[in-house]
Amino acid sequence: MILLSIPEEAALCRAAFAGVKVGAMVRHCHHEQLAEPLTETPKARIAYILSFKPIEEQALRLHLFRPTYNAAVKAARATYNAAVEAAGATYNAVLKAAGATYNAVLKAAGATYNAAVEAAWATYDAVLDAARATYNAAVKAAQATRATAVDVAQTTYNAAVDVAHQAECPDCPWDGRTIFP
């Protein structure tokens, strides 16, 4: 293969793509793929090769990058497109069915979860109510015991205060409520 200069190969490449539109089948657009549909304008691809590919690769890339008019390639592409379309339809159908199954399982699991949570809350509430009742009964009994003890202590204290008051303040006008009768 004889390669021309980079500017000459670029000019020949541009000429080969006159009138070729995005979507047309091309050869060697990318170095790892023999044929593929063009996804950008040929002008953009040529500019990319000239701007970003190593200089030692540019002439070869421009020389090999061409539209293909081979009927077998076009037929193969049509077969490929039909297979992809059919596979896509099958995929979408499977995806839809799997999604429906997933959603049904999720809904059932959610219902089971909600029932379990409701049962757990009912058990929790019953246990909590029993604990509150036990606590309240114990507190009420303790309060009654305390009140009795406080009453006895207060009565004893009041008696002692009265005795001390009479001894310390024998002429006091205190009547149990005020010093001003």
Disulfide bonds with the S-S distance in Angstrom:
none
